[in-house]
Amino acid sequence: MPRLIFLPIFLAMLSFVLSCEKVFDVNSAIDARSSELVVVSSFTLDRTLQVYVSSSGSILDDEPIAYIDNAIVELYRNEEFLTQLSFSEDKDKISNLPFYSAGDFQLQVGIKYTIRVDAPGFETVTAHSQIPTPVKMVSSEISDLQFSEMTGEKETLVRYRVGIAFEDPGQIDNYYHINLLQQFREYAIIENDTLYFREEMRPVIFSNQLNTNFQVAHVGGGLLLADEDQDGQTIRLNLPVEFSYLPNRDELGKLFIELRAVSKEYYQYFSTISRQNGVSDSPYADPVIVYDNINGGQGVFAGFSTSSDSLVVGY
């Protein structure tokens, strides 16, 4: 499976994080403090390290997000300088956000990386993280597949359950992000030939009713999981999936599954943002303090590794 197939999930989440940074800046309370650097990077193997740098502004300021194009962004291994990232004149094709790139520099598993960002008028910020060892799935399956026509609609509702199992490494704290993407392919039958025009990958968004102390529905799609109650065991998940689609226009394709072994920084940042999003509409809910690991600023610098599988959805 192409590894970039899951990139839209992260970039959609990235846009959400950057556009909502003032909402989630709960530590600033009601004071109009000076602006800080916001640094966001989620990195993995075999993918160019990209770092997004912007300014938080004051929480009382309604101006659009200001992206920083004159920062010095450096990568270190512990205290050893590795490379300086360059600013990309071309915005990311999916997110349309400007970024800094490490080019062909190859990241490795288990190395503690440090990012350092300097920009005129801002405090220097640093952050640390590493890429965990990949964890492979031992099994995956689809069960309880059901199709039903929606009343008064041309759409069909498809429901099924996804079973996933993997071995959790023992004696260490492990964190995961399980991503699911359902493929749909637009088609037309012309002179008895089936022609395909467009492919859509829809992320599975889970309800926050699935949330527990160690499990959180990721606001951008998928499920975040900590192994605190299952250390060293075979972790088995059975997850509900539901989509509606137009069968006379779209063909139901494969389900793509990505198991991310994520750093603690990744898990804490996205789980607290997701929990905050889940309670934001309730005036009676307790506030959620959003974790970040950018020293002197805001945002996240977090590593992850992946293993993947795909399943045919159909009879």
C-alpha distance (Angstrom), angle and dihedral (degrees) to the residues before:
residue distance angle dihedral
M1 . . .
P2 3.83 . .
R3 3.80 107.4 .
L4 3.82 93.5 -141.9
I5 3.78 92.0 62.9
F6 3.80 90.2 93.4
L7 3.79 95.7 46.6
P8 3.84 93.2 95.4
I9 3.82 89.7 62.2
F10 3.78 92.1 57.7
L11 3.80 94.6 40.9
A12 3.79 92.0 48.6
M13 3.79 88.1 50.6
L14 3.81 90.1 46.0
S15 3.81 91.3 54.8
F16 3.80 88.8 48.0
V17 3.81 92.3 50.6
L18 3.79 95.7 47.2
S19 3.79 93.8 44.9
C20 3.81 91.7 48.5
E21 3.77 100.2 40.8
K22 3.81 93.4 114.8
V23 3.78 92.5 50.9
F24 3.79 92.6 52.9
D25 3.81 96.1 41.7
V26 3.81 90.8 101.4
N27 3.81 94.8 154.6
S28 3.79 90.7 67.8
A29 3.83 90.3 63.6
I30 3.80 106.5 -177.8
D31 3.80 101.8 -34.9
A32 3.80 118.5 113.8
R33 3.80 96.6 -131.7
S34 3.80 123.1 178.7
S35 3.78 118.6 -84.9
E36 3.79 122.0 -85.1
L37 3.76 135.2 -159.4
V38 3.79 115.1 -95.4
V39 3.81 112.0 -152.3
V40 3.81 121.2 -174.1
S41 3.80 125.2 179.4
S42 3.79 131.3 149.2
F43 3.80 108.6 -175.6
T44 3.79 139.5 -176.4
L45 3.81 144.7 163.0
D46 3.81 122.4 -59.6
R47 3.77 93.1 13.4
T48 3.79 129.0 101.1
L49 3.79 112.4 -102.9
Q50 3.80 107.2 -114.5
V51 3.80 123.8 -173.8
Y52 3.80 123.9 -167.6
V53 3.80 116.0 -152.9
S54 3.79 125.7 -170.2
S55 3.79 140.7 147.3
S56 3.80 122.1 -101.2
G57 3.79 94.9 -150.4
S58 3.76 120.5 -163.8
I59 3.80 117.0 -46.6
L60 3.81 86.3 -124.6
D61 3.80 91.5 55.8
D62 3.82 118.9 96.5
E63 3.81 95.2 -171.0
P64 3.84 118.5 126.3
I65 3.78 118.7 -92.4
A66 3.80 111.8 -77.9
Y67 3.81 113.2 -139.9
I68 3.79 115.9 -152.2
D69 3.82 116.5 -129.1
N70 3.82 99.9 170.3
A71 3.81 101.3 57.1
I72 3.79 125.6 124.7
V73 3.80 106.8 -130.1
E74 3.80 116.5 -171.8
L75 3.79 132.9 -179.6
Y76 3.81 123.2 -147.2
R77 3.80 136.9 -177.2
N78 3.78 99.8 -138.9
E79 3.83 98.8 -50.9
E80 3.82 96.2 -23.0
F81 3.81 115.5 106.3
L82 3.81 111.9 -126.8
T83 3.80 110.0 170.5
Q84 3.79 145.9 -30.2
L85 3.78 116.0 -119.7
S86 3.79 119.5 -130.2
F87 3.79 126.2 -136.7
S88 3.79 112.9 -111.6
E89 3.79 115.4 -131.9
D90 3.81 88.5 -160.7
K91 3.79 114.7 70.8
D92 3.77 119.5 -130.9
K93 3.81 106.7 -80.1
I94 3.80 94.0 -133.5
S95 3.80 104.9 36.5
N96 3.85 96.5 27.8
L97 3.80 88.2 -139.5
P98 3.82 125.4 134.8
F99 3.80 116.2 -118.0
Y100 3.79 147.2 173.5
S101 3.80 117.6 -113.3
A102 3.80 134.8 -155.7
G103 3.80 90.4 -153.5
D104 3.79 114.1 -153.0
F105 3.80 95.3 -8.8
Q106 3.82 109.0 134.3
L107 3.81 118.9 -136.9
Q108 3.81 120.8 -149.3
V109 3.79 137.6 -151.3
G110 3.80 118.6 -98.3
I111 3.82 97.4 12.9
K112 3.80 115.5 130.1
Y113 3.80 103.9 -129.9
T114 3.79 124.7 -164.4
I115 3.79 123.6 -159.2
R116 3.81 119.1 -158.2
V117 3.80 121.7 -169.1
D118 3.80 125.8 -170.9
A119 3.79 123.8 -179.3
P120 3.83 131.0 167.5
G121 3.79 111.8 -92.5
F122 3.82 95.2 15.1
E123 3.76 136.6 93.6
T124 3.81 114.3 -104.2
V125 3.79 111.2 -101.4
T126 3.79 131.2 -157.3
A127 3.80 136.8 -177.2
H128 3.80 138.2 179.3
S129 3.79 134.1 -148.0
Q130 3.80 143.2 135.6
I131 3.81 140.9 -148.8
P132 3.83 111.7 -102.8
T133 3.79 122.4 -136.6
P134 3.83 110.0 -87.5
V135 3.81 117.2 -103.6
K136 3.80 116.6 -148.0
M137 3.78 125.5 -141.5
V138 3.80 113.3 -117.9
S139 3.81 94.4 -162.6
S140 3.80 142.7 0.5
E141 3.79 130.5 -179.6
I142 3.79 145.0 163.0
S143 3.80 120.9 -129.4
D144 3.81 140.5 169.1
L145 3.81 93.2 32.3
Q146 3.82 111.2 -174.6
F147 3.80 133.6 175.4
S148 3.80 122.5 -165.1
E149 3.78 133.5 170.7
M150 3.77 114.7 -120.1
T151 3.82 113.4 -121.7
G152 3.79 112.0 -101.5
E153 3.78 91.5 -2.4
K154 3.79 136.6 100.5
E155 3.77 89.4 -137.5
T156 3.76 126.6 102.0
L157 3.79 122.8 -143.4
V158 3.80 116.1 -139.3
R159 3.78 121.1 -165.7
Y160 3.78 129.7 179.6
R161 3.78 142.5 144.8
V162 3.79 126.4 -116.9
G163 3.77 119.8 -147.0
I164 3.81 117.5 -159.4
A165 3.80 129.0 176.3
F166 3.81 131.4 -177.2
E167 3.81 137.8 162.4
D168 3.79 113.9 -107.5
P169 3.83 113.0 -143.1
G170 3.81 108.0 -119.0
Q171 3.80 132.4 -129.0
I172 3.81 94.3 29.8
D173 3.78 134.9 77.5
N174 3.81 110.7 -103.3
Y175 3.78 130.9 -170.7
Y176 3.80 130.4 -167.4
H177 3.80 143.4 -168.9
I178 3.79 114.3 -158.5
N179 3.82 111.5 -160.1
L180 3.79 124.1 -168.2
L181 3.81 124.3 -169.8
Q182 3.78 123.5 -175.5
Q183 3.80 115.5 -151.5
F184 3.82 121.6 -139.3
R185 3.81 123.0 -178.2
E186 3.79 121.9 -160.3
Y187 3.79 111.3 -137.7
A188 3.79 145.6 169.6
I189 3.78 131.1 -160.7
I190 3.80 110.3 -132.1
E191 3.80 119.8 176.8
N192 3.80 91.0 -18.6
D193 3.80 91.9 -52.6
T194 3.81 122.4 114.0
L195 3.78 112.2 -134.1
Y196 3.83 121.8 -168.8
F197 3.80 120.2 -149.4
R198 3.78 111.9 169.4
E199 3.78 138.2 13.0
E200 3.80 123.1 -148.5
M201 3.79 127.2 -168.1
R202 3.80 112.6 -158.9
P203 3.80 117.3 -164.6
V204 3.79 116.8 -135.9
I205 3.81 108.2 -116.4
F206 3.79 111.4 -159.9
S207 3.79 125.8 -151.8
N208 3.80 117.1 -106.8
Q209 3.79 85.4 -126.1
L210 3.82 84.1 85.2
N211 3.81 89.6 63.1
T212 3.81 118.7 119.3
N213 3.80 133.0 160.4
F214 3.82 89.4 -80.4
Q215 3.83 102.5 27.4
V216 3.81 129.3 63.1
A217 3.80 132.0 178.6
H218 3.82 104.5 -124.3
V219 3.79 110.3 -125.9
G220 3.82 89.9 -138.1
G221 3.80 94.9 48.1
G222 3.78 138.4 -68.1
L223 3.78 132.2 40.3
L224 3.81 131.9 -68.8
L225 3.79 116.6 -145.8
A226 3.81 137.5 -174.2
D227 3.81 120.1 -161.4
E228 3.81 96.5 -142.0
D229 3.81 93.7 120.1
Q230 3.84 95.6 34.7
D231 3.79 104.5 41.6
G232 3.80 112.6 165.4
Q233 3.80 93.3 -1.0
T234 3.78 134.8 114.8
I235 3.80 103.6 -92.8
R236 3.80 112.8 -145.4
L237 3.79 123.7 -170.1
N238 3.78 129.2 -173.4
L239 3.78 108.3 -170.1
P240 3.82 130.6 -173.9
V241 3.82 118.3 -127.7
E242 3.80 126.9 -171.1
F243 3.82 131.6 175.6
S244 3.78 137.4 162.5
Y245 3.80 120.9 -146.0
L246 3.80 143.3 160.7
P247 3.83 107.2 -104.2
N248 3.81 92.5 -167.2
R249 3.81 88.9 59.7
D250 3.82 108.0 22.6
E251 3.77 129.8 49.6
L252 3.79 117.0 -146.5
G253 3.79 107.7 -119.8
K254 3.78 135.6 -178.7
L255 3.77 129.4 -44.1
F256 3.81 110.8 -124.4
I257 3.80 116.6 -152.1
E258 3.78 124.8 -162.6
L259 3.79 122.3 -173.1
R260 3.77 110.0 -162.6
A261 3.78 120.7 -166.0
V262 3.78 99.0 -153.4
S263 3.77 135.7 -166.9
K264 3.79 120.6 -107.6
E265 3.81 88.7 -109.2
Y266 3.82 90.8 56.2
Y267 3.79 92.8 48.6
Q268 3.81 96.0 46.0
Y269 3.80 95.0 46.0
F270 3.79 98.9 46.7
S271 3.81 95.3 37.0
T272 3.81 92.7 54.0
I273 3.80 92.2 45.2
S274 3.81 89.5 48.9
R275 3.80 92.6 48.4
Q276 3.80 89.9 47.5
N277 3.79 90.4 51.8
G278 3.79 89.6 50.2
V279 3.81 94.0 56.0
S280 3.81 99.5 34.0
D281 3.81 93.2 96.3
S282 3.80 94.2 53.0
P283 3.83 118.1 82.3
Y284 3.81 89.7 -162.4
A285 3.80 98.8 51.9
D286 3.79 121.1 108.4
P287 3.82 112.8 -108.2
V288 3.80 118.2 -104.3
I289 3.79 117.3 -136.5
V290 3.79 106.8 -138.7
Y291 3.79 114.6 -134.0
D292 3.78 120.7 -138.4
N293 3.80 132.4 168.8
I294 3.81 101.9 -151.3
N295 3.80 106.3 118.6
G296 3.80 108.0 -142.4
G297 3.80 94.6 7.2
Q298 3.79 143.7 34.5
G299 3.80 137.4 -85.0
V300 3.78 135.4 51.0
F301 3.80 140.5 -73.8
A302 3.79 107.2 -169.4
G303 3.79 139.5 157.7
F304 3.79 131.0 -144.2
S305 3.80 140.2 170.2
T306 3.80 129.4 -148.2
S307 3.77 145.7 -144.2
S308 3.78 121.6 -179.3
D309 3.77 146.9 -166.5
S310 3.81 138.5 175.1
L311 3.80 132.4 -145.2
V312 3.79 132.5 -162.4
V313 3.80 112.1 -118.6
G314 3.80 109.4 -149.2
Y315 3.77 145.5 71.3
